[in-house]
């Protein structure tokens, strides 16, 4: 299945969306780990001390999955994961 990552905010320096093929029933956390493996420059912007950073928003279907505790939510084909730093400006 395909999932698209969209990075907002200049801190990520990732202008183009990243589309990855994932195995069926992959979770949001698994997808985030995979994108950080494929694009190592994103790893430190997404993770700190083995955990997702608390200063980013991870949005799937208009839901902030971090604050809702939904990192184990299974993704569907063609879903978009939007990642936004908390200090993103206007």
Secondary structure as a PSIPRED ss2 file (coil, helix, strand):
# PSIPRED VFORMAT (PSIPRED V4.0)

   1 X C   1.000  0.000  0.000
   2 X E   0.000  0.000  1.000
   3 X E   0.000  0.000  1.000
   4 X E   0.000  0.000  1.000
   5 X E   0.000  0.000  1.000
   6 X E   0.000  0.000  1.000
   7 X E   0.000  0.000  1.000
   8 X E   0.000  0.000  1.000
   9 X C   1.000  0.000  0.000
  10 X H   0.000  1.000  0.000
  11 X H   0.000  1.000  0.000
  12 X H   0.000  1.000  0.000
  13 X C   1.000  0.000  0.000
  14 X C   1.000  0.000  0.000
  15 X C   1.000  0.000  0.000
  16 X C   1.000  0.000  0.000
  17 X C   1.000  0.000  0.000
  18 X E   0.000  0.000  1.000
  19 X E   0.000  0.000  1.000
  20 X E   0.000  0.000  1.000
  21 X E   0.000  0.000  1.000
  22 X C   1.000  0.000  0.000
  23 X C   1.000  0.000  0.000
  24 X C   1.000  0.000  0.000
  25 X C   1.000  0.000  0.000
  26 X C   1.000  0.000  0.000
  27 X E   0.000  0.000  1.000
  28 X H   0.000  1.000  0.000
  29 X H   0.000  1.000  0.000
  30 X H   0.000  1.000  0.000
  31 X H   0.000  1.000  0.000
  32 X H   0.000  1.000  0.000
  33 X H   0.000  1.000  0.000
  34 X H   0.000  1.000  0.000
  35 X H   0.000  1.000  0.000
  36 X H   0.000  1.000  0.000
  37 X H   0.000  1.000  0.000
  38 X H   0.000  1.000  0.000
  39 X C   1.000  0.000  0.000
  40 X H   0.000  1.000  0.000
  41 X H   0.000  1.000  0.000
  42 X H   0.000  1.000  0.000
  43 X H   0.000  1.000  0.000
  44 X H   0.000  1.000  0.000
  45 X H   0.000  1.000  0.000
  46 X H   0.000  1.000  0.000
  47 X E   0.000  0.000  1.000
  48 X E   0.000  0.000  1.000
  49 X C   1.000  0.000  0.000
  50 X C   1.000  0.000  0.000
  51 X E   0.000  0.000  1.000
  52 X E   0.000  0.000  1.000
  53 X C   1.000  0.000  0.000
  54 X C   1.000  0.000  0.000
  55 X C   1.000  0.000  0.000
  56 X E   0.000  0.000  1.000
  57 X E   0.000  0.000  1.000
  58 X E   0.000  0.000  1.000
  59 X E   0.000  0.000  1.000
  60 X E   0.000  0.000  1.000
  61 X C   1.000  0.000  0.000
  62 X C   1.000  0.000  0.000
  63 X E   0.000  0.000  1.000
  64 X E   0.000  0.000  1.000
  65 X C   1.000  0.000  0.000
  66 X C   1.000  0.000  0.000
  67 X C   1.000  0.000  0.000
  68 X C   1.000  0.000  0.000
  69 X C   1.000  0.000  0.000
  70 X C   1.000  0.000  0.000
  71 X C   1.000  0.000  0.000
  72 X C   1.000  0.000  0.000
  73 X C   1.000  0.000  0.000
  74 X E   0.000  0.000  1.000
  75 X C   1.000  0.000  0.000
  76 X C   1.000  0.000  0.000
  77 X C   1.000  0.000  0.000
  78 X C   1.000  0.000  0.000
  79 X E   0.000  0.000  1.000
  80 X E   0.000  0.000  1.000
  81 X E   0.000  0.000  1.000
  82 X E   0.000  0.000  1.000
  83 X E   0.000  0.000  1.000
  84 X E   0.000  0.000  1.000
  85 X E   0.000  0.000  1.000
  86 X C   1.000  0.000  0.000
  87 X C   1.000  0.000  0.000
  88 X C   1.000  0.000  0.000
  89 X C   1.000  0.000  0.000
  90 X C   1.000  0.000  0.000
